[in-house]
Structure formats: structure tokens, C-alpha cells
Amino acid sequence: MTSSGTMDDPMSGKSQMVNNKVTVTDNDHHTMEMWGPGPDGKAFKMMEISYARKK
């Protein structure tokens, strides 16, 4: 699942476009990635969170 939107950059206070991607590996694991513009304008991964269900 992917989504896109805007968020306020805490360093500059300006609004910027971001993309989020959630990948479901199986019923017990999924990963969320957040992508945003780098200083050169190209997209870079700002964050990655891996989730695992506790059993």
C-alpha cells in the first residue's frame, strides 16, 4: 500500500511532499517506509519501521 501527502519539515518549517509505503510480508510482519526529498531533490528513505506481532 502506498500513500503520498505533505508534512512540515521540522528543520525548515516548510511543507514538503512525502511518500509512504507499507509492505505486508505475512500475517505477523510488515514494514513501513517514508520517503522524502533530499538536498539534491532526489527521493531518499527518511525512515523504515519493521513490525512483528508478539506471540
C-alpha positions in Angstrom: 0.0 0.0 0.0 1.4 3.4 -0.9 0.3 6.9 0.0 1.6 10.4 -0.5 1.0 13.8 1.1 2.7 16.7 2.7 4.3 17.3 6.0 6.0 20.2 7.8 9.8 19.8 7.8 10.8 20.4 11.5 14.2 21.9 10.5 12.9 24.5 8.0 9.3 24.8 8.9 8.4 24.5 5.3 5.9 22.0 3.8 7.3 19.1 1.8 6.0 16.1 -0.2 6.4 12.7 1.3 5.5 9.2 0.2 4.8 6.2 2.5 4.9 2.6 1.6 3.6 -0.3 3.8 4.7 -3.8 2.8 2.8 -6.7 4.4 5.2 -9.8 4.4 2.8 -12.1 6.2 0.1 -12.0 9.0 2.8 -11.4 11.6 5.2 -9.0 9.9 5.1 -5.7 7.9 7.3 -2.8 7.1 6.6 1.0 6.8 8.9 3.2 4.8 8.8 7.0 4.5 10.4 8.7 1.5 11.0 12.5 1.1 13.2 14.9 -1.0 16.9 15.0 -0.3 19.1 18.1 -0.6 19.7 17.2 -4.3 15.9 16.9 -4.9 16.0 13.2 -5.3 13.9 10.9 -3.1 15.6 9.3 -0.2 14.4 7.0 2.6 13.9 9.0 5.7 12.5 6.2 7.9 11.9 2.5 8.0 10.0 0.7 10.7 9.7 -3.1 10.9 6.7 -4.5 12.8 6.5 -8.1 14.2 3.5 -9.5 16.1 4.4 -10.6 19.6 3.2 -14.2 20.3 
